[in-house]
Amino acid sequence: MRDTAILLLNLGGPVNLGQVEPFLAALFGDRDLIKLPCPAFLQPPLARLIARLRAPGARGRYAEIGGGSPLLRESAFQGNALRAALRAAGRDEAVKLCFRYAAPKAAGLLQALKRDGIRKLVPVTLYPHDCRATTGSSLRELAVEAAKAGLELLPGVDHYATDPDYLEALERPLRVALAELPDATVIFSAHSLPVRQIAAGDPYEKEIHATLDALIARLGPIPGGHTLAYQSRTGPVRWLEPPLKAVLESMGGKDVIIVPLSFVSEHIETLHELDIEYREVAHQAGVRTYRRVSAPGTDAAYIRCLTRRVLEILP
């Protein structure tokens, strides 16, 4: 359907160091993602202040992983793989990236698509777990911008926490790591979320546990045991626990395999937070071997997951 575009939704990231501060301002300015302890009208200026204060440290971290976020490149690879799979299935819909806090953002993207003759939009999240703060925020923005552009927003793919192909994309590299470190403790690491958002009804935590339970059912007993931890918390509010730092500090003398549970692409939370910051925590704690499993990326099983689910909902 040449009048339909499939939009891959993701956070986005700064592609160079000059984009770090405006990216942080957009991130902290989104009340759906981070509800700062202030009236709504004060959040944008407070977000700009937070971004200005945090930018120097964030630029240093991005510099250590190549000078910017690889998320645009990673998501483009996923988009190209999905497009090829859809073409092989006889579909000709356009496949585009749509980011929340960095280009390509919804407003400009939708206007360009309308000029190209697109009339209908099918959103497909690159967040596997249903979450009002991520997919929810992206879908709400997309609905607003679609209405402005006069485009029809169709039902899409909004989560797939227990999809068998998504689970396979997580399971396969973990089995390889376990074959090399059979007595390792597996730590499944998910992005944390403020507890108050869970208390308000956000399904994210239940979705994370659903993925974990389904994975363990596929894997069977893990000799070294497994546990769930949360990373990427920020600010003084209470977040989901246990924090990954505390879990690693209890693993002295053990082999550890880290599985990034809620991330489908390599970006700063995996390449810097897991590979640099938490590796150092593990070293200081006396962890014997620290191994981190790759995110799904363009793993064939993950692309099958997206392709099948898109084909199921396309008109």
N, C-alpha and C positions, 0 to 999 in steps of 0.2 A: 504494500500500500504506500504509494509514493507521497501521500499527503500526511503520513504518520512518522513521527520521530521517537525513537527509544532514547530516554535520557538516563545515563548512569549517574546516580547521585552519590557524592562524597564530600568530605570536609574541604578538601583543597589544601594548599600550602604555599608558602613563599618560594618562588623558584630562584630567587637571589636574595642577598642579604639586605638590599634596599627595600624589599617588600615585607620584611619581618615585622616592623612596627605597625604598618596598616593592617596586616593580617591579624596580629594580636588584638588590635582595636576592634576589628570586626568580630573576632571570636568572643571577647569579653563583653561586647556590646549586644550580643544576642541573648535576650532574656530567656528564651526557650532553652538555651544550652546552659547558661550560668546566670542564675538569678542573684545578682549582687544585693547585699543588704541595704537597699536604698529605694526610694520611689522610682518608678519606671522612667520618669522624665530625666532623672539624674544619671541613669546608667550609661548613656553614650559619653558624656564628658568624663565620668569616672573611668569608663573603659579606656578612653584615650590616655588618661593619666597612668593607669595600670600598664598600658602598652608601652608608654614612654619609659617607665621604670624597669620593666622586664626586658625591653628590647636588647640592651647590651649583652645580658647573659644569654638570651635566646640566639642572638647573632653568633655568639661564640660557639654554641652547640651546633648550629647549622653549618658553621665553618668547618667543624670537625667531621661532618659527613658529606663534604663536597661543595659547600657554599650555598645550599638551598635544599628544599624538600624534593625528593624524587617522586612525590605522589602524582604529579601531573603525568610524568613519563610512565609510571607504573599503571595508572588508570587508563592511559592511552593504549598500552599493550593489551589490557583486558578488553577495552572497547574494540580493538582491531580483531582480537580472537573471537569475541562474541559476534561481530559483524560477519566474519568468515563462516562461522558455524551457521548463522541464520541464512546466509547466501546458499550454503550447501543444502539447507532445508527448503530452498525455493522462496525465501522471503527477501524483499528488497527495501525494507524500512531503513531509514537513516539511523545511525547510532552515534550519539553525541554525549560528551561529558557535560555535567552540570554541577558546579561546585558551590558550596555555601559561603565560604569566606575568602575565596580567591577566584580569579578568572579561570575558566569561563563561568560567570555568574548568570543566574536565571534571567535577569532583566534584559541584558544585552543579547544573550543567546536566543531568547524567544523572539525578539524583534527580528533578528537575522533569519531565524527559521521561517517566520511568517513571510518575509520577503522572498524566501526560496520556495514558497508554496505549501509549507507545512501547515496543517490545520488541526492535527490531533497529536497529543503527547502521551507516551506510556512511560511512567517513572519506574526505574529499576534501582533499588538501593544496593550500594556496596557495603552496607552495614548488615551483617547477617542476622543481628538480633533486634527485635522490635524494641524501639526506644523513642520516647517522645522528644528527648533532647537531641537526637541525631537525625534519624529518618523523619521523625515527626516535625522537627524544625524545617528540614528541607522541603517536605511536602506542603507545609503551610505556606512557605515563601513561594513555592512553585504555583500553588493555587491562586495566590494573589497576582502574581505576574502573568499567569495564563489568562486570568480574567481581564487584566489590563490590555493584553495583546489580542484578545478575542479568540483565543485558542481553546480547544476542548481538552480537558485533562481526563484521560481514561483511567480505569483501575490498573494498578501496576503490581510489581513484585516488591513487597515491603518488608519481608523477613523470610528467613529459611534456616532457622537455628538447628533443626534436626533433619534437614534434607540429606538423603543418603550420599549424594555426590559431594556435597559440601563436607560431610563427615569424612568421606574417603580422602579428600584433599588434606585434611588434618591428620588422618590416621597413617597414611603411607609414610611420610617423612619421619613420623614419630616411631614407627616400627623399625625404620632403618637406624635411628639413633639408639633405640633400645637393644638392637642386635649388637651394637658396638659397646654399649654401656648397660648390660643386662640387669645390674643391681642398682641402677640410678633411681633416685626419686624424681618423679615427673611433677613439675609445677606448672599448672595451667594458669596463665596470666591474662587477665581481662582488664580493660580500661575501667577505672572506678567511676562511680557516680555518687553525688550527694545522697545521703540517706533520706533526706526530706523529700527528694523527688520519688524515691521508691515508696515512701509512706503515702505520697499523694496518688499512687496508683500506677506509676511507670512499670511496665512489665519486664524491664531489662534484666533484673537480677534473676527472675524465674527463667527467662530465655537462656541466660548463661548456664544455669544449672541444668536446663534441658539438654543443651549441647554436651555438657560434661557427662551427664548420665548416659546419653546415647553413645558417646565415644567409648566410655568404659565398658559398656555392654558389648561393643564391637571388639575391643581390645582383649577383654578378659582380665584376669588378675595381673597386676604389675608387681613383680617381686619386691622392688624397692619402695612401693607405695606411691600414692599420688595425693596432691592437694591443690586447692584453688586459692589464688591470691589476686590482689588488685593493684594496679599501677596507675600512674599519671594523675594522681590527685593534686589539687591546687587550692590554696586558700584555707581559711581557718575553720570551715564548717566540717561536720562529721561526714565521712565518706564510707563507702562499703569496705568491709574488712574481711580477712586480714591483709595488711599492706605487704607487698612483695618484699620490701626491705626486711621487715621483721621475720618473715618466713625464711629468707636466705640466711639471716643471722643465726637461725637455729639448725642449719644444715652442715655445720663443721664436720670435716672428715668424710663427707659423702660425695658421690657423683650426683650431679643435678642436670636434668634436661628441662629447659624452659619451652613451653608451647604458647605462642601468642594467640590466645583463644578468640579474641574479638576483632582481630585485624586481618584484612585480606590482602593488604599491600605493605611493602616495606616503606617506612617513613620514619620521622624522628623518634616516635615512641618505640620502634624496634631497633633502628640502626644506632641511635644514641642512648636512649634510656636503658634498653635491654643489653645492647652489645658493649656499651662503655660504662655507664653509671652503675648498673646492677652487677656487671661482671666484676667491677672493683669492690662492691659490697661483698660479693661472694668470696673474692680473694682474701679480703680482710677477715672474713668469718672462718676461713680455713676450709672452704669447699674444695674438694680434691679435683673435680673436673666440672667445668661449667659449659654446657652445650645448649645452644639456642636453635630451635627448629625454625625453618623459614616460613613466612606467611604464604598462603595459597598462591597469590599472584596469578599467573596464567596456567597453573596446573590444569591438566586436561579434565580432571574430575570437577574442578570448580567451574570451569567454562561450561561443562555439560549441565551443571546445576543451573546456571544462569540461562543457558539456551533453552533447556526444557521448560523452565518456568515462564520464560518470555513466550515461547510457542503456545503454552497452555492458555495464556490470557490475551494473545493477539486476536483481534476480530477475524 
